[in-house]
């Protein structure tokens, strides 16, 4: 069995009608950062929150970057498979059903949630992607995301994510059969209250 290779926090669920959440922090975060967000978005959900195991000048990330918005596809792919293997091991260890697991990712965490859907679709049932960009410019394989729902929440004043990236990412995921909802708000790279409301609606199935 694959060892639990990521430092992580697990909070058991208290409401079996809610989906388990995989919480993926942004650059410089850790395994505790998104726990309050996860509890707020879906009270009662089990929470699995790993810490990125790549260091960028001391800031934790899930994969390295060559510059702002510049990535090595081989590095991204390797780290994505590494995280997918951890998810499988952690699901078995903690008694989670991966068929119901929904990622909630912020920035770098949203990016690796998207590449999980592209490269290892069996890892997730869906995702809330908060401020993602296109990291791997390749469509998900046809049919691999059938039945999956994805929310892409972008800020139309985001200085980091180009405005064309959310619709491009949506197209890459729709190629695999995912249902993708695009939500844009008047904000930068940080989250706004409208992002929280949209994410809560999405997770409740509305």
HELIX and SHEET records of a PDB file:
HELIX    1   1 UNK A   35  UNK A   41  1                                   7    
HELIX    2   2 UNK A   73  UNK A   94  1                                  22    
HELIX    3   3 UNK A   98  UNK A  100  5                                   3    
HELIX    4   4 UNK A  108  UNK A  119  1                                  12    
HELIX    5   5 UNK A  121  UNK A  123  5                                   3    
HELIX    6   6 UNK A  165  UNK A  174  1                                  10    
HELIX    7   7 UNK A  193  UNK A  203  1                                  11    
SHEET    1   A 7 UNK A   8  UNK A  11  0                                        
SHEET    2   A 7 UNK A  47  UNK A  50 -1                                        
SHEET    3   A 7 UNK A  21  UNK A  24  1                                        
SHEET    4   A 7 UNK A 102  UNK A 106  1                                        
SHEET    5   A 7 UNK A 126  UNK A 130  1                                        
SHEET    6   A 7 UNK A 149  UNK A 155  1                                        
SHEET    7   A 7 UNK A 179  UNK A 185  1                                        
SHEET    1   B 2 UNK A  54  UNK A  56  0                                        
SHEET    2   B 2 UNK A  59  UNK A  61 -1                                        
END                                                                             
